[in-house]
Amino acid sequence: MDDANAVEQRITELRAKLQITTAQEPQWNQFVQVMRDNAKRMDDTFQQRAQGIGAMNAEDNMASYAQVAMAHAQGMQNLVPAFHTLYAS
């Protein structure tokens, strides 16, 4: 399963667990878009790391891993307001 399919599967699972109603569709769609954007950003970050890993020394490797961790943290921060809006609905 590729990353895009994994994200779509997770979206489907969450929708069922959260029992999203028709009234919540706009908030759900915003939340899902942030999930997809985050997944794309993380995929790009991992691809960039993978392309350069062979030429990295230990310091470069650590810095690259830090970029991955920061991208993940930023993605979570991006999800918070979208989830808050959905949860409040």
Phi and psi in radians as a Rosetta constraint file:
Dihedral C 1 N 2 CA 2 C 2 CIRCULARHARMONIC -1.451 0.35
Dihedral N 2 CA 2 C 2 N 3 CIRCULARHARMONIC 3.002 0.35
Dihedral C 2 N 3 CA 3 C 3 CIRCULARHARMONIC -1.059 0.35
Dihedral N 3 CA 3 C 3 N 4 CIRCULARHARMONIC -0.714 0.35
Dihedral C 3 N 4 CA 4 C 4 CIRCULARHARMONIC -1.099 0.35
Dihedral N 4 CA 4 C 4 N 5 CIRCULARHARMONIC -0.735 0.35
Dihedral C 4 N 5 CA 5 C 5 CIRCULARHARMONIC -1.163 0.35
Dihedral N 5 CA 5 C 5 N 6 CIRCULARHARMONIC -0.644 0.35
Dihedral C 5 N 6 CA 6 C 6 CIRCULARHARMONIC -1.117 0.35
Dihedral N 6 CA 6 C 6 N 7 CIRCULARHARMONIC -0.708 0.35
Dihedral C 6 N 7 CA 7 C 7 CIRCULARHARMONIC -1.141 0.35
Dihedral N 7 CA 7 C 7 N 8 CIRCULARHARMONIC -0.771 0.35
Dihedral C 7 N 8 CA 8 C 8 CIRCULARHARMONIC -1.121 0.35
Dihedral N 8 CA 8 C 8 N 9 CIRCULARHARMONIC -0.652 0.35
Dihedral C 8 N 9 CA 9 C 9 CIRCULARHARMONIC -1.135 0.35
Dihedral N 9 CA 9 C 9 N 10 CIRCULARHARMONIC -0.745 0.35
Dihedral C 9 N 10 CA 10 C 10 CIRCULARHARMONIC -1.108 0.35
Dihedral N 10 CA 10 C 10 N 11 CIRCULARHARMONIC -0.695 0.35
Dihedral C 10 N 11 CA 11 C 11 CIRCULARHARMONIC -1.062 0.35
Dihedral N 11 CA 11 C 11 N 12 CIRCULARHARMONIC -0.787 0.35
Dihedral C 11 N 12 CA 12 C 12 CIRCULARHARMONIC -1.070 0.35
Dihedral N 12 CA 12 C 12 N 13 CIRCULARHARMONIC -0.776 0.35
Dihedral C 12 N 13 CA 13 C 13 CIRCULARHARMONIC -1.102 0.35
Dihedral N 13 CA 13 C 13 N 14 CIRCULARHARMONIC -0.785 0.35
Dihedral C 13 N 14 CA 14 C 14 CIRCULARHARMONIC -1.094 0.35
Dihedral N 14 CA 14 C 14 N 15 CIRCULARHARMONIC -0.737 0.35
Dihedral C 14 N 15 CA 15 C 15 CIRCULARHARMONIC -1.012 0.35
Dihedral N 15 CA 15 C 15 N 16 CIRCULARHARMONIC -0.762 0.35
Dihedral C 15 N 16 CA 16 C 16 CIRCULARHARMONIC -1.164 0.35
Dihedral N 16 CA 16 C 16 N 17 CIRCULARHARMONIC -0.794 0.35
Dihedral C 16 N 17 CA 17 C 17 CIRCULARHARMONIC -1.132 0.35
Dihedral N 17 CA 17 C 17 N 18 CIRCULARHARMONIC -0.689 0.35
Dihedral C 17 N 18 CA 18 C 18 CIRCULARHARMONIC -1.441 0.35
Dihedral N 18 CA 18 C 18 N 19 CIRCULARHARMONIC -0.181 0.35
Dihedral C 18 N 19 CA 19 C 19 CIRCULARHARMONIC 0.912 0.35
Dihedral N 19 CA 19 C 19 N 20 CIRCULARHARMONIC 1.000 0.35
Dihedral C 19 N 20 CA 20 C 20 CIRCULARHARMONIC -1.113 0.35
Dihedral N 20 CA 20 C 20 N 21 CIRCULARHARMONIC 2.273 0.35
Dihedral C 20 N 21 CA 21 C 21 CIRCULARHARMONIC -1.658 0.35
Dihedral N 21 CA 21 C 21 N 22 CIRCULARHARMONIC 2.941 0.35
Dihedral C 21 N 22 CA 22 C 22 CIRCULARHARMONIC -1.042 0.35
Dihedral N 22 CA 22 C 22 N 23 CIRCULARHARMONIC -0.677 0.35
Dihedral C 22 N 23 CA 23 C 23 CIRCULARHARMONIC -1.133 0.35
Dihedral N 23 CA 23 C 23 N 24 CIRCULARHARMONIC -0.448 0.35
Dihedral C 23 N 24 CA 24 C 24 CIRCULARHARMONIC -1.584 0.35
Dihedral N 24 CA 24 C 24 N 25 CIRCULARHARMONIC -0.033 0.35
Dihedral C 24 N 25 CA 25 C 25 CIRCULARHARMONIC -0.912 0.35
Dihedral N 25 CA 25 C 25 N 26 CIRCULARHARMONIC -0.838 0.35
Dihedral C 25 N 26 CA 26 C 26 CIRCULARHARMONIC -1.044 0.35
Dihedral N 26 CA 26 C 26 N 27 CIRCULARHARMONIC -0.755 0.35
Dihedral C 26 N 27 CA 27 C 27 CIRCULARHARMONIC -1.189 0.35
Dihedral N 27 CA 27 C 27 N 28 CIRCULARHARMONIC -0.683 0.35
Dihedral C 27 N 28 CA 28 C 28 CIRCULARHARMONIC -1.077 0.35
Dihedral N 28 CA 28 C 28 N 29 CIRCULARHARMONIC -0.799 0.35
Dihedral C 28 N 29 CA 29 C 29 CIRCULARHARMONIC -1.077 0.35
Dihedral N 29 CA 29 C 29 N 30 CIRCULARHARMONIC -0.655 0.35
Dihedral C 29 N 30 CA 30 C 30 CIRCULARHARMONIC -1.150 0.35
Dihedral N 30 CA 30 C 30 N 31 CIRCULARHARMONIC -0.765 0.35
Dihedral C 30 N 31 CA 31 C 31 CIRCULARHARMONIC -1.068 0.35
Dihedral N 31 CA 31 C 31 N 32 CIRCULARHARMONIC -0.807 0.35
Dihedral C 31 N 32 CA 32 C 32 CIRCULARHARMONIC -1.097 0.35
Dihedral N 32 CA 32 C 32 N 33 CIRCULARHARMONIC -0.672 0.35
Dihedral C 32 N 33 CA 33 C 33 CIRCULARHARMONIC -1.111 0.35
Dihedral N 33 CA 33 C 33 N 34 CIRCULARHARMONIC -0.688 0.35
Dihedral C 33 N 34 CA 34 C 34 CIRCULARHARMONIC -1.129 0.35
Dihedral N 34 CA 34 C 34 N 35 CIRCULARHARMONIC -0.713 0.35
Dihedral C 34 N 35 CA 35 C 35 CIRCULARHARMONIC -1.034 0.35
Dihedral N 35 CA 35 C 35 N 36 CIRCULARHARMONIC -0.798 0.35
Dihedral C 35 N 36 CA 36 C 36 CIRCULARHARMONIC -1.151 0.35
Dihedral N 36 CA 36 C 36 N 37 CIRCULARHARMONIC -0.733 0.35
Dihedral C 36 N 37 CA 37 C 37 CIRCULARHARMONIC -1.096 0.35
Dihedral N 37 CA 37 C 37 N 38 CIRCULARHARMONIC -0.746 0.35
Dihedral C 37 N 38 CA 38 C 38 CIRCULARHARMONIC -1.078 0.35
Dihedral N 38 CA 38 C 38 N 39 CIRCULARHARMONIC -0.759 0.35
Dihedral C 38 N 39 CA 39 C 39 CIRCULARHARMONIC -1.077 0.35
Dihedral N 39 CA 39 C 39 N 40 CIRCULARHARMONIC -0.733 0.35
Dihedral C 39 N 40 CA 40 C 40 CIRCULARHARMONIC -1.116 0.35
Dihedral N 40 CA 40 C 40 N 41 CIRCULARHARMONIC -0.774 0.35
Dihedral C 40 N 41 CA 41 C 41 CIRCULARHARMONIC -1.095 0.35
Dihedral N 41 CA 41 C 41 N 42 CIRCULARHARMONIC -0.736 0.35
Dihedral C 41 N 42 CA 42 C 42 CIRCULARHARMONIC -1.175 0.35
Dihedral N 42 CA 42 C 42 N 43 CIRCULARHARMONIC -0.696 0.35
Dihedral C 42 N 43 CA 43 C 43 CIRCULARHARMONIC -1.064 0.35
Dihedral N 43 CA 43 C 43 N 44 CIRCULARHARMONIC -0.778 0.35
Dihedral C 43 N 44 CA 44 C 44 CIRCULARHARMONIC -1.071 0.35
Dihedral N 44 CA 44 C 44 N 45 CIRCULARHARMONIC -0.727 0.35
Dihedral C 44 N 45 CA 45 C 45 CIRCULARHARMONIC -1.112 0.35
Dihedral N 45 CA 45 C 45 N 46 CIRCULARHARMONIC -0.786 0.35
Dihedral C 45 N 46 CA 46 C 46 CIRCULARHARMONIC -1.138 0.35
Dihedral N 46 CA 46 C 46 N 47 CIRCULARHARMONIC -0.691 0.35
Dihedral C 46 N 47 CA 47 C 47 CIRCULARHARMONIC -1.116 0.35
Dihedral N 47 CA 47 C 47 N 48 CIRCULARHARMONIC -0.737 0.35
Dihedral C 47 N 48 CA 48 C 48 CIRCULARHARMONIC -1.073 0.35
Dihedral N 48 CA 48 C 48 N 49 CIRCULARHARMONIC -0.752 0.35
Dihedral C 48 N 49 CA 49 C 49 CIRCULARHARMONIC -1.093 0.35
Dihedral N 49 CA 49 C 49 N 50 CIRCULARHARMONIC -0.802 0.35
Dihedral C 49 N 50 CA 50 C 50 CIRCULARHARMONIC -1.087 0.35
Dihedral N 50 CA 50 C 50 N 51 CIRCULARHARMONIC -0.638 0.35
Dihedral C 50 N 51 CA 51 C 51 CIRCULARHARMONIC -1.174 0.35
Dihedral N 51 CA 51 C 51 N 52 CIRCULARHARMONIC -0.546 0.35
Dihedral C 51 N 52 CA 52 C 52 CIRCULARHARMONIC -1.802 0.35
Dihedral N 52 CA 52 C 52 N 53 CIRCULARHARMONIC -0.078 0.35
Dihedral C 52 N 53 CA 53 C 53 CIRCULARHARMONIC -1.087 0.35
Dihedral N 53 CA 53 C 53 N 54 CIRCULARHARMONIC -0.564 0.35
Dihedral C 53 N 54 CA 54 C 54 CIRCULARHARMONIC -1.139 0.35
Dihedral N 54 CA 54 C 54 N 55 CIRCULARHARMONIC -0.466 0.35
Dihedral C 54 N 55 CA 55 C 55 CIRCULARHARMONIC -1.748 0.35
Dihedral N 55 CA 55 C 55 N 56 CIRCULARHARMONIC 0.038 0.35
Dihedral C 55 N 56 CA 56 C 56 CIRCULARHARMONIC -1.457 0.35
Dihedral N 56 CA 56 C 56 N 57 CIRCULARHARMONIC 2.450 0.35
Dihedral C 56 N 57 CA 57 C 57 CIRCULARHARMONIC -1.560 0.35
Dihedral N 57 CA 57 C 57 N 58 CIRCULARHARMONIC -3.112 0.35
Dihedral C 57 N 58 CA 58 C 58 CIRCULARHARMONIC -1.066 0.35
Dihedral N 58 CA 58 C 58 N 59 CIRCULARHARMONIC -0.687 0.35
Dihedral C 58 N 59 CA 59 C 59 CIRCULARHARMONIC -1.162 0.35
Dihedral N 59 CA 59 C 59 N 60 CIRCULARHARMONIC -0.774 0.35
Dihedral C 59 N 60 CA 60 C 60 CIRCULARHARMONIC -1.080 0.35
Dihedral N 60 CA 60 C 60 N 61 CIRCULARHARMONIC -0.714 0.35
Dihedral C 60 N 61 CA 61 C 61 CIRCULARHARMONIC -1.065 0.35
Dihedral N 61 CA 61 C 61 N 62 CIRCULARHARMONIC -0.772 0.35
Dihedral C 61 N 62 CA 62 C 62 CIRCULARHARMONIC -1.123 0.35
Dihedral N 62 CA 62 C 62 N 63 CIRCULARHARMONIC -0.751 0.35
Dihedral C 62 N 63 CA 63 C 63 CIRCULARHARMONIC -1.115 0.35
Dihedral N 63 CA 63 C 63 N 64 CIRCULARHARMONIC -0.694 0.35
Dihedral C 63 N 64 CA 64 C 64 CIRCULARHARMONIC -1.134 0.35
Dihedral N 64 CA 64 C 64 N 65 CIRCULARHARMONIC -0.740 0.35
Dihedral C 64 N 65 CA 65 C 65 CIRCULARHARMONIC -1.124 0.35
Dihedral N 65 CA 65 C 65 N 66 CIRCULARHARMONIC -0.643 0.35
Dihedral C 65 N 66 CA 66 C 66 CIRCULARHARMONIC -1.092 0.35
Dihedral N 66 CA 66 C 66 N 67 CIRCULARHARMONIC -0.649 0.35
Dihedral C 66 N 67 CA 67 C 67 CIRCULARHARMONIC -1.121 0.35
Dihedral N 67 CA 67 C 67 N 68 CIRCULARHARMONIC -0.693 0.35
Dihedral C 67 N 68 CA 68 C 68 CIRCULARHARMONIC -1.089 0.35
Dihedral N 68 CA 68 C 68 N 69 CIRCULARHARMONIC -0.810 0.35
Dihedral C 68 N 69 CA 69 C 69 CIRCULARHARMONIC -1.099 0.35
Dihedral N 69 CA 69 C 69 N 70 CIRCULARHARMONIC -0.707 0.35
Dihedral C 69 N 70 CA 70 C 70 CIRCULARHARMONIC -1.158 0.35
Dihedral N 70 CA 70 C 70 N 71 CIRCULARHARMONIC -0.684 0.35
Dihedral C 70 N 71 CA 71 C 71 CIRCULARHARMONIC -1.113 0.35
Dihedral N 71 CA 71 C 71 N 72 CIRCULARHARMONIC -0.698 0.35
Dihedral C 71 N 72 CA 72 C 72 CIRCULARHARMONIC -1.117 0.35
Dihedral N 72 CA 72 C 72 N 73 CIRCULARHARMONIC -0.812 0.35
Dihedral C 72 N 73 CA 73 C 73 CIRCULARHARMONIC -1.077 0.35
Dihedral N 73 CA 73 C 73 N 74 CIRCULARHARMONIC -0.726 0.35
Dihedral C 73 N 74 CA 74 C 74 CIRCULARHARMONIC -1.129 0.35
Dihedral N 74 CA 74 C 74 N 75 CIRCULARHARMONIC -0.668 0.35
Dihedral C 74 N 75 CA 75 C 75 CIRCULARHARMONIC -1.059 0.35
Dihedral N 75 CA 75 C 75 N 76 CIRCULARHARMONIC -0.733 0.35
Dihedral C 75 N 76 CA 76 C 76 CIRCULARHARMONIC -1.125 0.35
Dihedral N 76 CA 76 C 76 N 77 CIRCULARHARMONIC -0.728 0.35
Dihedral C 76 N 77 CA 77 C 77 CIRCULARHARMONIC -1.068 0.35
Dihedral N 77 CA 77 C 77 N 78 CIRCULARHARMONIC -0.640 0.35
Dihedral C 77 N 78 CA 78 C 78 CIRCULARHARMONIC -1.167 0.35
Dihedral N 78 CA 78 C 78 N 79 CIRCULARHARMONIC -0.567 0.35
Dihedral C 78 N 79 CA 79 C 79 CIRCULARHARMONIC -1.290 0.35
Dihedral N 79 CA 79 C 79 N 80 CIRCULARHARMONIC -0.509 0.35
Dihedral C 79 N 80 CA 80 C 80 CIRCULARHARMONIC -0.965 0.35
Dihedral N 80 CA 80 C 80 N 81 CIRCULARHARMONIC -0.946 0.35
Dihedral C 80 N 81 CA 81 C 81 CIRCULARHARMONIC -1.140 0.35
Dihedral N 81 CA 81 C 81 N 82 CIRCULARHARMONIC -0.625 0.35
Dihedral C 81 N 82 CA 82 C 82 CIRCULARHARMONIC -1.159 0.35
Dihedral N 82 CA 82 C 82 N 83 CIRCULARHARMONIC -0.702 0.35
Dihedral C 82 N 83 CA 83 C 83 CIRCULARHARMONIC -1.225 0.35
Dihedral N 83 CA 83 C 83 N 84 CIRCULARHARMONIC -0.662 0.35
Dihedral C 83 N 84 CA 84 C 84 CIRCULARHARMONIC -1.010 0.35
Dihedral N 84 CA 84 C 84 N 85 CIRCULARHARMONIC -0.804 0.35
Dihedral C 84 N 85 CA 85 C 85 CIRCULARHARMONIC -1.081 0.35
Dihedral N 85 CA 85 C 85 N 86 CIRCULARHARMONIC -0.768 0.35
Dihedral C 85 N 86 CA 86 C 86 CIRCULARHARMONIC -1.121 0.35
Dihedral N 86 CA 86 C 86 N 87 CIRCULARHARMONIC -0.825 0.35
Dihedral C 86 N 87 CA 87 C 87 CIRCULARHARMONIC -1.118 0.35
Dihedral N 87 CA 87 C 87 N 88 CIRCULARHARMONIC -0.632 0.35
Dihedral C 87 N 88 CA 88 C 88 CIRCULARHARMONIC -1.223 0.35
Dihedral N 88 CA 88 C 88 N 89 CIRCULARHARMONIC -0.345 0.35
